[in-house]
Amino acid sequence: MDEIKKIADIAKALMLRDGYHAPIVFVEGTNGKVAVLLESFGNTNDERVQDMLKVGIKTAIEHNVGELDLIIFVSEAWIGTSLDVLPSLDPKRTEMLMISSLDARTQDEDIQGFEVIRDQKGQVINLKDWSHPASGSVKGNLLQAFQKGYQIVRPVLN
C-alpha cells in the first residue's frame, strides 16, 4: 500500500469517526517522516500560502527529514459550483475532505477528494469518492509554499 493511500485511508476513518479533520501536512524525506498539525490556517489563499511557508520553515528547523521526497496535505475544503463566487459563500457548495500530494523531486502533483455526506443531525455518515475534472490542472501553490519554506532552511544539496 503506498503512502498516499495509507494516509487517505486514515484521514477518511478519522473524518467518519470525529466529523472533522484538522489541516495536517505529512512529510517524507531521505532521513525520515513527520506529520505536522497546522495550528492556524488562514481564511484566504494568500494567508494559507504564508501559513504553509511558515510551517515548512518550522518543520525544517524542528524535524529535519533530509531532502524532501513527498509532501501530503490533508484538509477539509469547499468545492463551489461557480467561478464567480468563493466556494465558502456558494449556497450550492460541496463539503470535501481533500488529500493533496507533491512529489518534491519531480514536482508532480495529485489530488484525491471525498464528498462529505452528513445526516440531518450533522454527523458524517459517508465519504463519496470525487474525481477532479480531466480538463483541470492539479497544480496548486500550498505544497510548493511548504517546500520553499523547508528548503530555505534545508537547501537541496544536488
N, C-alpha and C positions, 0 to 999 in steps of 0.2 A: 504494500500500500504506500503510495507516495505521500510526501509530507503535506502537500496542499489538501489532498483528500482526507488525510487523517485530521488535520486542523478543521476542515469544513464539517466533518462528522461530529467532532467535539463541540464546535460552535452551534450546530443545529441542536444537539442534545441539550446544551445549556439554555438556548433560546426557548426550547419547548418546556424545560423544567422551570426556568426563572421568569419567563415572559419578557426578557430584555437581554441585550448583550452590550456590555461596555466596549468602547473602542480599544482595540489592543493590536499591537504590532508583534509579529513573530519574526525573529531574525536568525538566519543560519549563515555561519561563516566558516572559514577554514579552520578555526580553533574552537568552535562550539556553537551553541544555540542559546537563545534567550527570548523570553516573552516579556513585553513591556506594556503595562497598562497606561493609557493616556489619561492623566488626571484632569486635563482640560482639553477641550476640542472645540474650537471656535464656531461661531454661527455662520460665518461667510467663508467662501472658498479661500480668500486671501488670509484670513485668520487661521484656517485649518492648515494651509501651506506653512505658515510661520510656526504653528504648533508642531508639525511633523519635522521641520528643520531643527527645532529645539530638542525634540525627542531623539533625533538622530545624533545630535551632538552629545546629549546626556548619555545615550546608550554607549557611544564610543568611549566616553570617559569612565563610566561605571561598569561596563560589561564588554570588554574587548573580545569580540568573537573572531578576530582576524579579518582577513579580506572578506567582503560580503559575497555570498553566493545567492541567497534567496531572501526576499522580504515579502511577508504576507500581512495584510491588514484586514481585520475583521471589524465590521461596524454595522449598525443599523442605518438605514437611509430611506429616503422617499424617492419614488420614481414618479415624475409628473407626466401628464398627458399632452402638455402644450409647451412649446419653447418660449412662449410669451409670458409665462408665469413661473415663478420659483416653485420647484416641486413641493416645498413645505407649505406653500399657500394654495396649491391646486386642490380644489374640493374633490377631484376625482383621482387624487394621488393614490399610490400603492405603497404600503409599508413593506420594506425589504430587509433581509439580512444579506449583506454583501461580503464576499471574500475576494479581495484583490491581491494579485501577486506580481512580483517583478523579479525576473532572473537578472541579478545585478551584473553578471558578466556579459550577457547578450543583449540586455535591455528589452527582452521580450516580456510583454505583459499579458495577463489574463484576468478574467473576472468571472466569478460564479455568483448567482443570485438566487434567493429563495423568497418567494412571496409569503409574507406572514399572514396567516389566517387566524382570526380571533373569533371566539364565540360572543354571544350577547353580553356576557359578563366581562369581556376584555381579556380573557385567558387565551393564550396561544394554544391552538388545537392542532395546527398543521403547518408545515412549511412546504410550499409548492415550488418545484424546480422552475427556474426562469432562465431564458437564454437571451443574450443581448442581440439586437438586430444585426444580421450579417453585413449590412452596409455600413454600420457604425464602426468607429475606431475604439479600441480598448485603451488607448493612451490617456493617461491622467497625469496629474502633477504632484499628488500627495506622496507616492512612493519614491519618486525622484527627489523630492524635497528631503525625505528621510535619508536617502542615500547621500545626498550632497552634505547634509549636516554631519553624518557619520564620517564621511571622507574629509571633512575639514579637520577633524581630529586625527583620523587614521587614514592618511592618503593611500591610494593604490600604489603598490611597490613595483609592479611590472608595466 
